Amino acid sequence: MTSTETLAGSTGSVAGSGGSAADRRRWFALAIVMTAAFMDLVDVTIVNIAIPSIQQDAGASFSQIQWITAGYALAFAAGLITGGRLGDIHGRRRMFLIGIGGFTLASALCGFAANPEMLVASRILQGGMAAMMVPQVLSIVHATFPAHERGKVFGLFGAIVGLGAVSGPLLGALLTEWNLFGLEWRPIFLINLPVGIAALILGSRFISESKAPKALKLDLVGVALVTLGLLMLLYPLTRGRELGWPLWGHLSMAGSLVVFGVLVAYERRKSARDGSPLVELSLFKVKSFAAGIAVQTVFGISLGIFFLVWTLYMQVGLRWSPLRAGLTGVPFSIAVSVAAGMSVQKLVPRFGRKVLQAGALVMAAGVLIYLAESERYGLGIASWQMALPLVVMGAGMGLIVAPLTDAVLSGVPREHAGSASGLINTVQQMGNALGLGLVSVVFFGEIGDRLTRAQVGPAFVNAFQHALGWVAAVLGVIFLLMFALPKRPAQHLEGGGDGEGEQLLVEEERELVH
């Protein structure tokens, strides 16, 4: 029996006893991996709120600002499938510890970066290390907890997402405002050091090892093709506006589609030859997985656009302090957290897919209300006037974000948990990076290159409104894509049954937001 099967078996046996050492151990392990996921989530939101401070203190250009965020997302997306597969092969606990150790080291390099170029490089390294760490979180949960408990566990993840969304901007704002030891924005990265070291020590003690049931090999050709395809697509998209949209950029983006086509053909042959592909294409035969992947990709695009332009709008356009910007976002974060809990526990089990579709429409309505408020009040808009659209947006996002990944991952055979979770997070991050790249088009494309101080505010307000129109349109696409999701929650057949039944656990889905 494999370590994964042993772990899963022991999980099932202790579920009823409640007080055994093994039962306590797995909940300790859950707390540790959740802490790592929380650290990753907070790191993203902290960076967003501190971007104007980084730009001013470090002298970073708008292109470098994009790369501080998009570089992380790109490295994250390019490495996630590989990270998930490495966990399947070499052990999820081992790769989790390597990932969190590397993430902590990269955070230190970000905190001590001497110039914008070093910060961008350190953020790319940080994204790569997160790609080793994050897939193991869902894989460890998948391998450690039986099907009937995963709904509760993913509900806890929804709460962690909400808590990360609340605390990240506030913590980033406070650390930036306080200017601890004269370090300006640097403590937003350095704060990861004690948390990462503690998670590394405790994780080595409490997390049990698990691997794929059969021996797998790392598909190096697949790794190269995935990385090449993503780079060919995202690099010219991010740099295009700065370079004047050169011909090679368009050719590169078109060529990325060819590379992805080659990847699919190669992975099919690889699967037939030795059963060890990087991307398990058979996963796409599960309707909930394939539909959820499409939804997550497009949802990532909308989030990638919104959060960057929102930060720049408040702090550069409206000239608000980081603390005021962070406090303004609190209603949004609370609404996400509350709606996420209601979605998983009450709404999705009763209404199924309609809850996620309602979330897309509610979030789009919030975006349109925000657009109207911004047009009405212009530069004179107050924080309290943003509260209504932000609460509506947050409620819509919570209805989507909490249940999404559960259904996408729950239909996956246990031996492919790492590959699937890596693919889920990859498409989400790819969408996020695409959204960040599109900021050049939908936001910076509306701003002139040489603005006087008096022109900056109106230009940023106008660009923000233009970007909101794009976000609303993308949310409309998400609503339509959700028709491909199953209508009702499907109960998992424990122990046996046909293959299709065993691949459907619960149609409750959540998304781990970056």
BELCOR-V884229 format. One record per backbone hydrogen bond with DSSP energy under -0.5 kcal/mol. NH is the residue of the N-H (numbers start at 0). CO is the residue of the C=O. If there is no record, write none. Layout:
nh:co
NH:CO
NH:CO
This chain:
nh:co
5:1
6:2
7:3
8:4
9:5
10:6
11:7
12:8
13:9
14:10
17:13
18:16
23:19
24:20
25:21
26:22
27:23
28:24
29:25
30:26
31:27
32:28
33:29
34:30
35:31
36:32
37:33
38:34
39:35
40:36
41:37
42:38
43:39
44:40
45:41
46:42
47:43
48:44
49:45
50:46
50:47
53:49
54:50
55:51
56:52
57:53
58:54
59:53
64:60
65:61
66:62
67:63
68:64
69:65
70:66
72:68
73:69
74:70
75:71
76:72
77:73
78:74
79:75
80:76
82:78
83:79
84:80
85:81
86:82
87:83
88:84
89:85
90:86
91:209
94:90
95:91
96:92
97:93
98:94
99:95
100:96
101:97
102:98
103:99
104:100
105:101
106:102
107:103
108:104
109:105
110:106
111:107
112:109
118:114
119:115
120:116
121:117
122:118
123:119
124:120
125:121
126:122
127:123
128:124
129:125
130:126
131:127
131:128
132:128
133:129
135:132
136:132
136:133
137:133
138:134
139:135
140:136
141:137
142:138
143:139
144:140
148:145
149:145
149:146
150:146
152:148
153:149
154:150
155:151
156:152
157:153
158:154
159:155
160:156
161:157
162:158
163:159
164:160
165:161
166:162
167:163
168:164
169:165
170:166
171:167
172:168
173:169
174:170
175:171
176:172
177:173
178:174
179:174
181:178
182:179
185:182
187:184
188:185
189:185
190:186
191:188
192:189
194:190
195:191
196:192
197:193
198:194
199:195
200:196
201:197
202:198
203:199
204:200
204:201
205:201
206:202
211:87
219:217
222:218
223:219
224:220
225:221
226:222
227:223
228:224
229:225
230:226
231:227
232:228
233:229
234:230
236:232
237:233
238:234
239:235
242:238
243:239
243:240
244:239
248:245
249:245
250:246
251:247
252:248
253:249
254:250
255:251
256:252
256:253
257:253
258:254
259:255
260:256
261:257
262:258
263:259
264:260
265:261
266:262
267:263
268:264
269:265
270:266
271:267
272:268
273:269
274:269
274:270
275:269
279:277
280:278
282:279
283:280
284:281
285:282
286:284
288:285
289:285
290:286
291:287
292:288
293:289
294:290
295:291
296:292
297:293
298:294
299:295
300:296
301:297
302:298
303:299
304:300
305:301
306:302
307:303
308:304
309:305
310:306
311:307
312:308
313:309
314:310
315:311
316:311
317:312
319:313
324:320
325:321
326:322
327:323
328:324
329:326
332:328
333:329
334:330
335:331
336:332
337:333
338:334
339:335
340:336
341:337
342:338
343:339
344:340
345:341
346:341
347:342
349:345
349:346
350:346
351:346
351:347
352:486
353:350
354:351
355:351
356:352
357:353
358:354
359:355
360:356
361:357
362:358
363:359
364:360
365:361
366:362
367:363
368:364
369:365
370:366
371:367
372:368
373:369
374:370
375:371
376:372
377:373
379:376
380:377
384:381
385:381
385:382
386:382
386:383
387:383
389:385
390:386
391:387
392:388
393:389
394:390
395:391
396:392
397:393
398:394
399:395
399:396
400:396
401:397
403:399
403:508
404:509
406:402
407:403
408:404
409:405
410:406
411:408
415:412
416:413
419:415
420:416
421:417
422:418
423:419
424:420
425:421
426:422
427:423
428:424
429:425
430:426
431:427
432:428
433:429
434:430
435:431
436:432
437:433
438:434
439:436
440:437
441:437
442:438
443:438
444:438
445:442
446:443
450:448
454:451
455:451
456:452
457:453
458:454
459:455
460:456
461:457
462:458
463:459
464:460
465:461
466:462
467:463
468:464
469:465
470:466
471:467
472:468
473:469
474:470
475:471
476:472
477:473
478:474
479:475
480:476
481:477
482:479
483:480
484:481
491:504
492:500
493:491
495:493
501:497
502:498
502:499
503:500
504:502
507:505
509:402
510:400
512:510
